[in-house]
Amino acid sequence: MNLLKLSHHTFLLKQCTKTWVACQRTSFSTLNISNLSLLPASCVHFQTRPLTKFRYRHHENMNGEKLLRALPNYKHLLFEAPEEDEMAERAMLSQGSVSKPTTPAEGKQWRDSVNAFIETARSCQDQLPITHPKIKEVIENVLADLKWCSDDELCQVLYHVRYFLPCPSSKDPEFMKVWSRIDEECLLRHVTWSLDFCFVVADLWYGISLARLSQFHWTLIKKLFRRCDKLSKEHFVRFMFCLNLNRDMPANSIPYDLEYRLHKIGDQLTAEEVVIIAMAFFKTQTHIRDPDVMRKLMRIAMQSSDSLDSISVAAISKFTRFCADSKTGETVWELQEKFIPEIPKLSIPACTHLALTGTNSLSPNKELIQRVIKRVEENMEEARLKELERIALAMTMFNADCDKLCNKIAEELQKPERADEIRKYGRCLPAILHYLSIRNIFLPDLISMCLSKEFRDTYYGKGREIFQRELLCLDIAIDLEIPEYNGNRLGEKMFNLIMKRNMLRLKPPTSLKVSVYQRFLFGVTEAIELILLDKDLFHLCNVLPQHHTMAIVVCTNNEGQHVKIPEYFIDTEAYKIKKIKKDNTNLQYHALVLLGKNLHIFNSKELTGQAQLQIRQMKKLGYKIHMISINEWETLPDAEQRRIYINNIFKNCSDSIS
């Protein structure tokens, strides 16, 4: 299979790294891997909306705009385009019609330079960039007249920028002269504009995909953040759409101000408005800490579960996954339950995002996950690599009945039809292979490809992004579970480097901020020390450091008596796997695995797929496993009960000696 012969493509992969990044950002409609090396690395395109020429438009943003335009209370906060239907005009021209729509400037009392600019824009019909020398005089004239233009004229100029052919880059010097001059004028005038009109102009910047670069747009966001507690519901939701476009929070902003406002207006929101709010929190990676606010937003979405479209459901799902925690776990489960009847009509991406909603809160709805698994099984050809990664994560984390789908995914990854997609979006592959390994499915050829230096350099570069846990887990899995494997490995230097970046590090007990899990570790360790009365008889360590779960190791001899931990074991570096020497045949190593809350499914004793993988691999190393759950430990009322609990575990250690 050509995909597996990575050495044949090494030169191509290296040449195309920057080009692939550019392609992912700008989303070319057609991309042939065979001629990627012919494309310049600087091939980044400026997108216009809705006249974009590329395959991946910002569907979520477009859907959010559509939702806002459908709500009557937001019409005055958005720019009202000329009556002529742009898309219909496009279709008419593409079909060869010679008729020309009426220029919106006709009959308007606008200055000549503005009328000339509009007429030029509409006559260009996406055939010339705004920086073309042929129209340079028209552009210079309108820019020179901007300071005398009325606000209406300024809006028309900004609106008609979208009619020109996309420039090579939004930061192209010639193009920047155009839009930065318009931006400067907006920035100068905004102090005299009403808030409603500021939102109208902000919509125009969104319309030419320059909202993130516009200083006017950024200044508006900072200004609104300072007064968001005084905004009306409509202004707040419109502000959240701007925040979503910006994808970043202003420096020194206080996210709680958003939560406080949501707490006040939450009961007035519609599901469509919740979608806009959800997009803002997810895109800016801002958590909602107040569980009451989260529950309120999720319940509003549930009330309209049968009317929300796939893109809106995906937005709600991503927001829920990102912001929900154990405090809102029950509501997450209810949300999943509510959307089960909608799965047949939702898109595959929306379905897989729904399956992921419970991953952070560890509150899966097993029926929903099984329905989504069935949906993906029946529509495998529609699922992109990213969808396969999402469903693989959900079904292996929550121990779903998914053997059939796992095997189908393994087959799908090896099909020649998936080769180009894997080359374009290679980072998905190690994650999928890692999730499949949880179900004891290994694809040695693909694993070897992922662990090769060429693959790492191509998809992760040489910076911090190389420290990917999935690569580490794959390397360890083949070491412990595929003895016949003879493909690529990370190598000791790279293995140690990645492990050091991914291992759990404990803080001193005297630290001001110590996690709940670490307090649990110290409590168990103190109890064991009081029982054994000798620190040499036990050792707290990371047996498998990549799993972020500590274990207390004790050794027993052939008579079941506790003996000192061998010196080589204690001296093993913290970032290395704690392998047992084969010559220690007279010793039995016991691992008291200290399980945190994130290894149990919400409100149950069932372990997650990752926890089960860890236990399986520790057994392969030769350890006898004894699990101590933080949930059980916290139910023990006093030190005496905890001593009895540990003594029973030690009794099991002695009884396990054959």
C-alpha positions as CSV (number, residue, x, y, z in Angstrom):
1,M,0.0,0.0,0.0
2,N,1.5,3.4,-1.0
3,L,0.5,5.1,2.2
4,L,2.6,2.7,4.2
5,K,5.7,3.3,2.1
6,L,6.5,6.5,3.9
7,S,10.1,6.6,2.7
8,H,8.9,7.1,-0.8
9,H,7.2,10.3,0.2
10,T,9.7,11.7,2.6
11,F,11.0,14.4,0.3
12,L,7.4,15.3,-0.7
13,L,6.3,15.5,3.0
14,K,9.2,17.8,3.9
15,Q,8.6,20.1,1.0
16,C,4.9,20.4,1.7
17,T,4.7,21.0,5.4
18,K,4.2,24.7,5.2
19,T,1.9,24.3,2.3
20,W,-0.3,21.9,4.2
21,V,-0.6,24.3,7.1
22,A,-1.7,27.0,4.7
23,C,-4.1,24.7,3.0
24,Q,-5.7,23.7,6.3
25,R,-6.1,27.4,7.2
26,T,-7.6,28.5,3.9
27,S,-9.3,25.3,3.0
28,F,-8.8,24.8,-0.7
29,S,-11.8,23.2,-2.5
30,T,-9.6,20.8,-4.4
31,L,-6.2,19.7,-3.2
32,N,-4.1,17.0,-4.9
33,I,-1.3,15.6,-2.8
34,S,0.6,14.7,-5.9
35,N,1.2,18.3,-6.8
36,L,1.4,19.9,-3.4
37,S,5.2,20.5,-3.9
38,L,4.3,22.9,-6.8
39,L,2.4,25.2,-4.5
40,P,4.3,28.0,-2.9
41,A,4.5,28.0,0.9
42,S,3.0,31.5,1.0
43,C,-0.2,30.4,-0.7
44,V,-2.5,31.8,1.9
45,H,-5.8,33.3,0.5
46,F,-8.0,36.0,1.8
47,Q,-11.5,34.8,2.1
48,T,-14.7,36.7,1.4
49,R,-18.2,35.9,2.5
50,P,-20.5,34.8,1.1
51,L,-18.7,34.8,-2.2
52,T,-15.8,32.6,-1.1
53,K,-14.3,30.3,-3.6
54,F,-13.1,27.7,-1.2
55,R,-14.5,24.5,0.1
56,Y,-14.5,25.1,3.8
57,R,-16.2,28.3,4.6
58,H,-16.8,29.2,8.3
59,H,-20.0,27.2,8.5
60,E,-20.5,27.9,12.2
61,N,-20.1,31.6,11.8
62,M,-22.4,31.6,8.8
63,N,-24.9,29.6,10.7
64,G,-24.7,31.9,13.6
65,E,-25.3,34.9,11.4
66,K,-28.3,33.2,9.8
67,L,-29.8,32.6,13.2
68,L,-29.3,36.2,14.2
69,R,-30.8,37.5,10.9
70,A,-33.9,35.2,11.5
71,L,-34.6,36.8,14.9
72,P,-36.6,40.1,14.5
73,N,-34.9,41.8,17.4
74,Y,-31.5,41.7,15.7
75,K,-32.2,43.1,12.3
76,H,-31.1,46.6,13.4
77,L,-27.8,45.2,14.7
78,L,-26.8,43.8,11.3
79,F,-26.1,45.4,8.0
80,E,-28.9,45.2,5.5
81,A,-27.5,44.3,2.2
82,P,-28.7,45.8,-1.1
83,E,-32.0,44.4,-2.4
84,E,-30.2,42.5,-5.2
85,D,-29.5,39.0,-4.2
86,E,-25.8,38.4,-4.5
87,M,-25.9,34.7,-4.8
88,A,-28.7,34.8,-7.4
89,E,-26.6,37.3,-9.3
90,R,-23.7,34.9,-9.2
91,A,-25.7,32.0,-10.4
92,M,-27.1,34.1,-13.3
93,L,-23.7,35.2,-14.4
94,S,-22.2,31.7,-14.1
95,Q,-25.0,30.5,-16.4
96,G,-24.0,33.0,-19.1
97,S,-26.7,35.5,-18.7
98,V,-25.8,38.9,-20.2
99,S,-28.3,40.8,-18.1
100,K,-26.8,43.0,-15.4
101,P,-28.5,43.9,-12.1
102,T,-29.1,47.4,-11.2
103,T,-26.1,49.1,-9.5
104,P,-27.2,50.0,-5.9
105,A,-25.5,53.4,-6.3
106,E,-27.9,54.4,-9.1
107,G,-30.3,57.0,-7.8
108,K,-28.3,57.6,-4.6
109,Q,-26.9,61.0,-3.7
110,W,-23.4,59.7,-3.0
111,R,-20.2,61.4,-4.0
112,D,-18.7,60.4,-7.4
113,S,-15.7,58.5,-6.0
114,V,-18.1,56.2,-4.0
115,N,-20.4,55.6,-6.9
116,A,-17.3,54.9,-9.1
117,F,-16.0,52.4,-6.5
118,I,-19.3,50.6,-6.2
119,E,-19.8,50.4,-10.0
120,T,-16.2,49.1,-10.4
121,A,-16.7,46.5,-7.6
122,R,-19.9,45.1,-9.2
123,S,-18.5,45.2,-12.7
124,C,-15.4,43.3,-11.6
125,Q,-17.6,40.3,-10.6
126,D,-14.7,38.6,-8.7
127,Q,-12.4,38.9,-11.8
128,L,-9.9,41.5,-10.4
129,P,-8.4,41.9,-7.0
130,I,-8.9,45.3,-5.3
131,T,-5.1,45.9,-5.7
132,H,-5.1,45.5,-9.5
133,P,-3.3,48.4,-11.3
134,K,-6.2,48.7,-13.8
135,I,-8.5,50.0,-11.0
136,K,-5.8,51.7,-8.9
137,E,-7.1,55.2,-9.6
138,V,-10.7,54.4,-8.5
139,I,-9.4,52.9,-5.3
140,E,-7.1,55.8,-4.5
141,N,-9.9,58.3,-5.1
142,V,-12.4,56.7,-2.8
143,L,-9.7,56.2,-0.1
144,A,-8.8,59.9,-0.4
145,D,-12.4,60.9,0.0
146,L,-13.2,58.6,3.0
147,K,-12.7,61.4,5.6
148,W,-15.5,63.4,3.8
149,C,-17.8,60.4,3.2
150,S,-21.0,60.1,5.2
151,D,-21.4,57.1,7.4
152,D,-23.7,55.5,4.9
153,E,-21.1,56.0,2.1
154,L,-18.4,54.5,4.4
155,C,-20.6,51.4,4.9
156,Q,-21.2,51.0,1.2
157,V,-17.5,51.1,0.5
158,L,-16.8,48.6,3.2
159,Y,-19.6,46.4,2.0
160,H,-18.5,46.3,-1.7
161,V,-14.9,45.2,-0.9
162,R,-16.3,41.6,-1.0
163,Y,-17.0,41.9,-4.7
164,F,-13.4,41.9,-5.7
165,L,-11.3,38.8,-6.4
166,P,-9.6,37.6,-3.1
167,C,-6.1,38.9,-2.6
168,P,-3.2,36.6,-2.0
169,S,-3.2,37.5,1.7
170,S,-5.1,39.7,4.0
171,K,-1.7,41.1,5.1
172,D,-0.6,41.8,1.6
173,P,0.9,45.3,1.7
174,E,-1.2,46.7,-1.1
175,F,-4.4,45.2,0.2
176,M,-3.6,46.4,3.8
177,K,-3.4,49.9,2.5
178,V,-7.0,49.6,1.4
179,W,-8.7,47.9,4.4
180,S,-6.5,49.5,7.0
181,R,-7.5,53.0,5.7
182,I,-11.2,52.0,6.0
183,D,-10.4,50.6,9.5
184,E,-8.8,53.8,10.5
185,E,-11.8,55.8,9.5
186,C,-14.1,53.4,11.4
187,L,-11.9,53.7,14.5
188,L,-12.0,57.5,14.4
189,R,-15.7,57.7,14.0
190,H,-16.9,55.0,16.4
191,V,-16.9,57.2,19.4
192,T,-19.7,59.2,17.8
193,W,-21.7,56.2,16.7
194,S,-24.5,54.6,18.6
195,L,-24.0,51.0,19.8
196,D,-26.5,49.7,17.3
197,F,-24.6,51.3,14.4
198,C,-21.2,50.0,15.8
199,F,-22.7,46.5,15.5
200,V,-23.8,47.2,11.9
201,V,-20.3,48.2,11.0
202,A,-18.9,45.2,12.8
203,D,-21.1,43.0,10.7
204,L,-19.5,44.5,7.6
205,W,-16.0,43.6,8.8
206,Y,-17.2,40.1,9.4
207,G,-18.6,40.1,5.8
208,I,-15.2,40.4,4.3
209,S,-13.5,38.1,6.9
210,L,-11.4,40.8,8.5
211,A,-13.1,41.0,11.9
212,R,-10.1,39.5,13.6
213,L,-7.7,42.0,12.0
214,S,-9.8,45.1,12.3
215,Q,-8.7,47.5,15.1
216,F,-12.2,48.9,15.1
217,H,-13.7,45.5,15.8
218,W,-11.2,44.7,18.5
219,T,-11.7,48.1,20.2
220,L,-15.5,47.5,20.1
221,I,-15.0,44.2,21.9
222,K,-12.8,45.7,24.6
223,K,-15.3,48.6,25.1
224,L,-18.3,46.2,25.4
225,F,-16.5,43.9,27.8
226,R,-16.1,46.8,30.3
227,R,-19.8,47.4,30.2
228,C,-21.3,43.9,29.5
229,D,-23.2,44.0,32.8
230,K,-25.2,46.9,31.4
231,L,-25.9,45.5,28.0
232,S,-29.5,44.5,26.9
233,K,-30.1,40.9,26.0
234,E,-29.8,41.6,22.3
235,H,-26.7,43.7,22.6
236,F,-25.1,41.0,24.8
237,V,-25.8,38.2,22.4
238,R,-24.6,40.4,19.5
239,F,-21.4,41.1,21.5
240,M,-20.9,37.4,22.0
241,F,-21.0,36.8,18.2
242,C,-18.3,39.5,17.9
243,L,-16.3,37.7,20.6
244,N,-16.7,34.4,18.7
245,L,-15.3,36.0,15.6
246,N,-12.3,37.3,17.4
247,R,-11.5,33.9,19.0
248,D,-9.7,35.7,21.8
249,M,-10.4,37.5,25.1
250,P,-9.1,41.0,25.8
251,A,-6.2,41.2,28.1
252,N,-7.2,41.7,31.8
253,S,-10.8,40.8,31.0
254,I,-12.8,39.0,33.7
255,P,-14.8,36.0,32.2
256,Y,-17.0,36.1,35.3
257,D,-18.5,39.3,34.0
258,L,-20.0,37.2,31.2
259,E,-21.3,34.6,33.6
260,Y,-22.8,37.3,35.8
261,R,-24.7,38.8,32.8
262,L,-25.9,35.4,31.7
263,H,-27.2,34.7,35.2
264,K,-29.4,37.9,34.9
265,I,-30.7,37.3,31.4
266,G,-30.6,33.5,31.2
267,D,-34.4,33.1,31.5
268,Q,-35.0,35.4,28.5
269,L,-32.7,33.5,26.1
270,T,-33.9,31.4,23.1
271,A,-32.1,28.3,21.9
272,E,-30.8,30.3,18.9
273,E,-29.3,32.8,21.2
274,V,-27.7,30.1,23.3
275,V,-26.1,28.7,20.2
276,I,-24.4,32.1,19.6
277,I,-23.3,32.2,23.3
278,A,-22.0,28.7,23.1
279,M,-19.9,29.5,20.0
280,A,-18.3,32.5,21.9
281,F,-17.3,30.5,24.9
282,F,-15.9,27.6,23.0
283,K,-14.0,29.6,20.4
284,T,-12.4,31.8,23.0
285,Q,-11.7,28.7,25.2
286,T,-13.4,30.3,28.2
287,H,-15.0,28.2,30.8
288,I,-18.3,28.8,32.6
289,R,-17.6,28.1,36.2
290,D,-21.1,28.6,37.6
291,P,-23.0,25.3,37.3
292,D,-26.3,27.0,37.6
293,V,-25.6,29.0,34.4
294,M,-24.5,25.9,32.6
295,R,-27.6,24.0,33.5
296,K,-29.8,26.9,32.5
297,L,-28.2,27.1,29.0
298,M,-28.3,23.4,28.4
299,R,-31.9,23.2,29.4
300,I,-32.8,26.0,27.0
301,A,-31.1,24.0,24.2
302,M,-33.0,20.8,25.3
303,Q,-36.3,22.6,24.9
304,S,-35.6,23.1,21.2
305,S,-33.8,19.8,20.5
306,D,-36.2,19.0,17.6
307,S,-35.8,22.3,15.8
308,L,-32.0,22.9,16.0
309,D,-30.0,22.2,12.8
310,S,-26.9,20.1,12.8
311,I,-24.4,23.0,12.9
312,S,-26.2,24.4,16.0
313,V,-26.3,21.0,17.7
314,A,-22.5,20.7,17.1
315,A,-21.9,24.1,18.6
316,I,-24.0,23.3,21.7
317,S,-22.2,19.9,22.0
318,K,-18.7,21.4,21.8
319,F,-19.6,24.1,24.3
320,T,-21.1,21.4,26.7
321,R,-18.1,19.2,26.4
322,F,-15.7,22.1,27.1
323,C,-17.5,23.7,30.0
324,A,-19.3,20.9,31.8
325,D,-17.8,19.1,34.8
326,S,-19.0,16.6,37.4
327,K,-21.2,19.3,39.0
328,T,-23.3,19.4,35.8
329,G,-22.9,15.7,34.9
330,E,-26.6,14.8,35.4
331,T,-27.7,17.7,33.2
332,V,-25.2,16.6,30.5
333,W,-26.8,13.1,30.6
334,E,-30.3,14.7,30.2
335,L,-29.1,16.7,27.3
336,Q,-27.8,13.6,25.6
337,E,-31.0,11.8,26.3
338,K,-33.1,14.6,24.8
339,F,-31.1,14.5,21.5
340,I,-31.4,10.7,21.0
341,P,-34.5,11.0,18.8
342,E,-32.7,13.6,16.6
343,I,-29.7,11.4,15.7
344,P,-31.2,10.0,12.4
345,K,-31.6,13.5,10.9
346,L,-28.4,15.1,12.2
347,S,-25.1,15.1,10.3
348,I,-22.3,12.8,11.1
349,P,-20.2,15.6,12.6
350,A,-23.1,16.7,14.9
351,C,-23.6,13.1,16.0
352,T,-20.0,12.6,16.9
353,H,-19.9,15.9,18.8
354,L,-22.9,14.8,20.7
355,A,-21.1,11.6,21.7
356,L,-18.3,13.6,23.1
357,T,-20.4,15.9,25.3
358,G,-19.9,13.6,28.3
359,T,-16.2,13.1,28.0
360,N,-15.1,16.0,30.4
361,S,-17.8,15.3,32.9
362,L,-17.5,11.5,32.5
363,S,-21.3,11.3,32.2
364,P,-22.0,9.3,29.1
365,N,-25.5,8.3,27.9
366,K,-24.8,4.8,26.8
367,E,-27.9,4.7,24.5
368,L,-26.9,7.8,22.7
369,I,-23.3,6.6,22.1
370,Q,-24.6,3.2,20.8
371,R,-26.9,5.1,18.4
372,V,-24.1,7.2,17.2
373,I,-21.9,4.2,16.7
374,K,-24.6,2.6,14.6
375,R,-25.0,5.7,12.6
376,V,-21.3,5.9,11.8
377,E,-21.2,2.2,11.0
378,E,-23.9,2.7,8.4
379,N,-22.4,5.9,6.9
380,M,-18.6,5.2,7.2
381,E,-17.9,6.8,3.8
382,E,-19.4,10.1,5.0
383,A,-17.3,10.2,8.2
384,R,-14.1,12.3,7.9
385,L,-10.9,11.3,9.7
386,K,-11.8,13.8,12.4
387,E,-15.2,12.2,13.0
388,L,-13.6,8.7,13.2
389,E,-11.2,10.2,15.9
390,R,-14.1,11.7,17.9
391,I,-16.3,8.5,17.9
392,A,-13.2,6.4,18.7
393,L,-12.5,8.5,21.7
394,A,-16.1,8.4,23.0
395,M,-16.6,4.7,22.5
396,T,-13.3,3.5,24.0
397,M,-13.5,5.9,26.9
398,F,-16.9,4.7,27.9
399,N,-16.5,1.0,27.1
400,A,-19.2,0.9,24.5
401,D,-20.2,-2.2,22.5
402,C,-18.1,-1.1,19.5
403,D,-16.0,-4.1,18.3
404,K,-17.6,-4.0,14.9
405,L,-17.0,-0.3,14.4
406,C,-13.4,-0.6,15.7
407,N,-12.7,-3.2,13.1
408,K,-14.4,-1.1,10.4
409,I,-12.3,1.9,11.3
410,A,-9.1,-0.2,11.2
411,E,-10.1,-1.3,7.7
412,E,-11.0,2.2,6.7
413,L,-7.6,3.6,7.7
414,Q,-5.9,1.1,5.4
415,K,-8.0,1.9,2.3
416,P,-6.2,3.8,-0.5
417,E,-9.1,6.2,-0.7
418,R,-8.2,7.5,2.8
419,A,-4.5,8.1,1.9
420,D,-4.8,11.7,0.8
421,E,-7.0,12.6,3.8
422,I,-4.5,11.0,6.2
423,R,-1.6,12.9,4.6
424,K,-3.5,16.2,4.9
425,Y,-4.7,15.7,8.5
426,G,-2.0,13.4,9.8
427,R,-2.4,14.3,13.5
428,C,-5.7,12.5,13.7
429,L,-4.1,9.2,12.8
430,P,-2.0,8.6,16.0
431,A,-5.0,9.5,18.2
432,I,-7.2,7.0,16.4
433,L,-4.6,4.3,16.6
434,H,-4.2,4.9,20.3
435,Y,-7.9,4.6,20.9
436,L,-8.0,1.4,18.9
437,S,-5.2,0.0,21.0
438,I,-7.4,0.4,24.1
439,R,-9.6,-2.3,22.4
440,N,-6.6,-4.5,21.6
441,I,-6.6,-3.5,17.9
442,F,-3.1,-2.7,16.6
443,L,-2.1,-1.7,13.0
444,P,1.7,-2.1,13.1
445,D,2.4,-0.6,9.7
446,L,0.4,2.6,10.5
447,I,1.9,2.8,14.0
448,S,5.4,2.5,12.4
449,M,4.6,5.4,10.1
450,C,3.4,7.6,13.0
451,L,6.5,6.9,15.0
452,S,8.9,7.7,12.1
453,K,11.0,10.9,12.3
454,E,9.6,12.1,9.0
455,F,6.0,11.9,10.3
456,R,6.8,13.7,13.5
457,D,8.7,16.5,11.7
458,T,6.0,16.9,9.1
459,Y,2.9,17.0,11.4
460,Y,4.3,18.3,14.7
461,G,7.4,20.2,13.8
462,K,10.3,20.6,16.1
463,G,8.6,22.8,18.7
464,R,6.4,22.1,21.7
465,E,3.8,20.4,19.6
466,I,6.0,17.4,19.2
467,F,5.2,16.4,22.8
468,Q,2.1,14.5,21.9
469,R,0.9,11.9,24.3
470,E,-0.6,9.7,21.6
471,L,2.8,9.0,20.1
472,L,4.1,8.1,23.5
473,C,1.2,5.7,24.2
474,L,1.7,4.0,20.9
475,D,5.4,3.4,21.5
476,I,4.7,2.0,24.9
477,A,1.8,-0.2,23.6
478,I,3.9,-1.9,21.0
479,D,6.7,-2.4,23.6
480,L,4.4,-4.1,26.0
481,E,1.8,-5.7,23.8
482,I,3.3,-6.5,20.3
483,P,6.6,-8.4,21.0
484,E,6.9,-9.3,17.3
485,Y,6.9,-5.6,16.2
486,N,9.9,-4.5,14.2
487,G,8.9,-1.1,12.9
488,N,9.9,2.5,13.8
489,R,10.2,3.5,17.5
490,L,10.6,6.9,19.1
491,G,14.1,6.2,20.2
492,E,15.4,6.6,23.8
493,K,16.2,10.4,23.6
494,M,12.9,11.3,22.0
495,F,11.0,8.9,24.3
496,N,12.5,10.5,27.4
497,L,11.8,14.0,26.2
498,I,8.2,13.4,25.4
499,M,7.7,11.4,28.6
500,K,9.1,14.2,30.8
501,R,6.7,16.6,29.2
502,N,3.7,14.4,29.8
503,M,4.3,12.7,33.2
504,L,2.5,13.7,36.4
505,R,4.6,15.7,38.8
506,L,3.8,15.9,42.5
507,K,4.0,19.1,44.5
508,P,5.5,19.1,48.0
509,P,2.9,18.5,50.7
510,T,3.5,21.9,52.1
511,S,2.5,23.7,48.9
512,L,-0.3,26.2,49.1
513,K,-2.2,24.6,46.2
514,V,-2.4,20.8,46.2
515,S,-4.8,18.9,44.1
516,V,-7.5,16.7,45.5
517,Y,-5.8,13.7,43.9
518,Q,-2.5,14.6,45.5
519,R,-4.1,14.9,48.9
520,F,-5.5,11.5,48.4
521,L,-2.0,10.1,47.6
522,F,-0.6,11.6,50.8
523,G,-3.4,10.2,52.9
524,V,-2.9,6.7,51.6
525,T,0.9,7.0,51.9
526,E,0.6,8.1,55.5
527,A,-1.7,5.2,56.4
528,I,0.6,2.7,54.8
529,E,3.6,4.1,56.7
530,L,1.8,3.8,60.0
531,I,1.1,0.2,59.2
532,L,4.4,-1.0,57.8
533,L,6.6,1.3,60.0
534,D,9.3,1.2,57.5
535,K,9.6,3.5,54.4
536,D,11.8,1.0,52.7
537,L,8.9,-1.5,52.4
538,F,6.9,0.7,49.9
539,H,7.5,3.1,47.1
540,L,5.2,5.8,45.6
541,C,5.9,6.1,41.9
542,N,4.6,6.4,38.3
543,V,4.7,2.8,37.1
544,L,3.5,4.0,33.7
545,P,4.2,7.7,33.8
546,Q,2.1,8.6,30.7
547,H,-1.1,7.6,32.5
548,H,-0.9,10.3,35.2
549,T,-1.9,7.8,37.9
550,M,0.4,7.0,40.8
551,A,0.8,3.6,42.5
552,I,2.3,2.4,45.7
553,V,4.6,-0.6,45.0
554,V,5.2,-3.2,47.7
555,C,7.1,-6.5,47.4
556,T,6.4,-9.8,49.1
557,N,8.6,-12.9,49.2
558,N,7.6,-16.5,48.6
559,E,6.1,-16.7,52.1
560,G,3.9,-13.6,51.6
561,Q,6.0,-11.4,53.9
562,H,6.7,-7.8,53.0
563,V,10.3,-7.2,52.0
564,K,12.3,-4.1,51.1
565,I,11.9,-2.7,47.6
566,P,15.0,-3.6,45.5
567,E,17.4,-0.7,45.2
568,Y,17.4,-0.7,41.3
569,F,13.6,-0.1,41.4
570,I,13.8,2.9,43.7
571,D,16.6,4.4,41.7
572,T,14.7,4.2,38.4
573,E,14.1,7.7,37.1
574,A,10.6,9.1,37.6
575,Y,10.0,9.5,33.9
576,K,10.8,5.9,33.0
577,I,8.6,2.8,33.0
578,K,9.1,0.8,36.1
579,K,9.9,-2.6,34.6
580,I,10.6,-5.6,36.8
581,K,13.9,-7.4,36.4
582,K,13.5,-10.9,35.2
583,D,16.0,-12.2,37.8
584,N,13.7,-11.2,40.7
585,T,11.8,-14.5,40.6
586,N,11.6,-14.8,44.3
587,L,9.7,-11.5,44.7
588,Q,6.2,-10.6,43.8
589,Y,5.6,-6.9,43.0
590,H,2.2,-5.5,44.0
591,A,0.9,-2.2,42.7
592,L,-1.7,-0.4,44.8
593,V,-3.1,1.7,42.0
594,L,-4.5,5.0,43.3
595,L,-7.5,5.8,41.1
596,G,-8.6,9.4,40.8
597,K,-12.2,10.6,40.1
598,N,-11.4,11.1,36.4
599,L,-10.9,7.3,35.9
600,H,-14.4,6.4,37.0
601,I,-17.5,7.0,34.9
602,F,-19.9,9.5,36.6
603,N,-21.9,8.0,39.5
604,S,-20.5,4.5,39.0
605,K,-17.6,2.2,39.9
606,E,-17.0,1.4,36.2
607,L,-13.5,2.3,35.0
608,T,-12.9,4.3,31.9
609,G,-11.2,2.7,28.9
610,Q,-8.0,4.6,29.7
611,A,-8.0,3.2,33.2
612,Q,-8.6,-0.3,31.9
613,L,-5.7,0.0,29.5
614,Q,-3.4,1.1,32.3
615,I,-4.4,-1.9,34.4
616,R,-3.9,-4.3,31.5
617,Q,-0.4,-2.9,30.7
618,M,0.7,-3.0,34.4
619,K,-0.3,-6.7,34.5
620,K,1.8,-7.3,31.4
621,L,4.7,-5.8,33.3
622,G,4.2,-8.5,36.0
623,Y,2.5,-6.5,38.7
624,K,-0.3,-7.8,40.9
625,I,-2.9,-5.1,40.9
626,H,-4.8,-3.8,43.9
627,M,-7.0,-0.8,43.2
628,I,-7.7,2.0,45.7
629,S,-10.4,4.4,44.5
630,I,-10.6,7.9,45.8
631,N,-14.4,7.5,45.9
632,E,-14.1,4.6,48.4
633,W,-11.3,6.3,50.3
634,E,-13.4,9.4,51.0
635,T,-16.2,7.3,52.4
636,L,-14.0,6.0,55.2
637,P,-14.8,8.1,58.3
638,D,-11.6,8.0,60.3
639,A,-8.0,6.8,60.5
640,E,-9.0,3.5,62.1
641,Q,-11.3,2.5,59.2
642,R,-8.6,3.5,56.7
643,R,-6.1,1.3,58.6
644,I,-8.4,-1.6,58.3
645,Y,-9.0,-0.9,54.6
646,I,-5.2,-1.0,53.9
647,N,-4.7,-4.1,56.1
648,N,-7.2,-5.9,54.0
649,I,-5.3,-5.0,50.9
650,F,-2.1,-6.3,52.4
651,K,-3.8,-9.5,53.4
652,N,-4.8,-9.9,49.7
653,C,-1.2,-9.3,48.8
654,S,-0.1,-12.2,51.0
655,D,-3.0,-14.4,49.9
656,S,-2.1,-13.9,46.2
657,I,1.3,-15.6,46.6
658,S,1.1,-19.1,45.0
